[in-house]
């Protein structure tokens, strides 16, 4: 049953209550940024600390047909972007912690960096940046709201290259936003992504034109039944995946438990066999002594 408390005939101003499909739904996230390039540009500028005037072009290089079914084997919802014809950016919303984020994000970044055609000079390689929007904390022992990772010398911290960069936005630790994060409005974007109700969303967005545009696009897509179906399919797929992983983990635990019990039983049997062998040896010894008499 849908939680939606508005209809297509209503306006965003009238929308109240829970948001059925928020920014953290990875299909919705992609749909919004593909539908509204101005929002995509504003988000990138905020995260990378780039004045909007310096961004001449933003092109999504892996567009999908919104609302069209995507085969599960090809269901990759990261957004690859070419900015100013020389910077390759990969954006991904990841809600589920699969305990492989470091390897996953590095793999995506390497793919983005390896974009030269055969025979091109390596000096022509443009920058590659991966930006992960995580609804979990990748390093619980050292939480950080917005982290930036680059290649550098571990001794003197000399930057090896500025063309290879991993950025991670932890949506669960907005309270750790630095003054620099706030100066570029990154905390506002994070709050927008985490908002659960239309009232909260509109309150967050009211002072910023870019956030308003993002909110309006989210509302319009929530009113689009085809997009809603795809968002629901994604949530169903994630729930199914979680259930399968849980069942697999339970099956493995059962096997481990049975193996442990079997090992214990084998040990007990071996102990009994050893005791029987000892008794047989004692009987043999006694028989030998009797035979001597």
JOVENFEN-V823180 format. One record per helix or strand. SS is the DSSP state (H for helix, E for strand). FROM is the first residue (numbers start at 1). TO is the last residue. If there is no record, write none. Layout:
# JOVENFEN-V823180
[[SS FROM TO] [SS FROM TO]]
This chain:
# JOVENFEN-V823180
[[H 12 14] [E 18 18] [H 26 35] [H 37 48] [H 52 54] [E 58 60] [H 72 74] [E 79 83] [E 87 94] [H 101 113] [H 122 124] [E 127 134] [H 140 142] [E 146 152] [E 159 170] [H 174 176] [H 179 183] [H 186 194] [E 197 197] [H 198 205] [H 209 222] [H 225 292]]
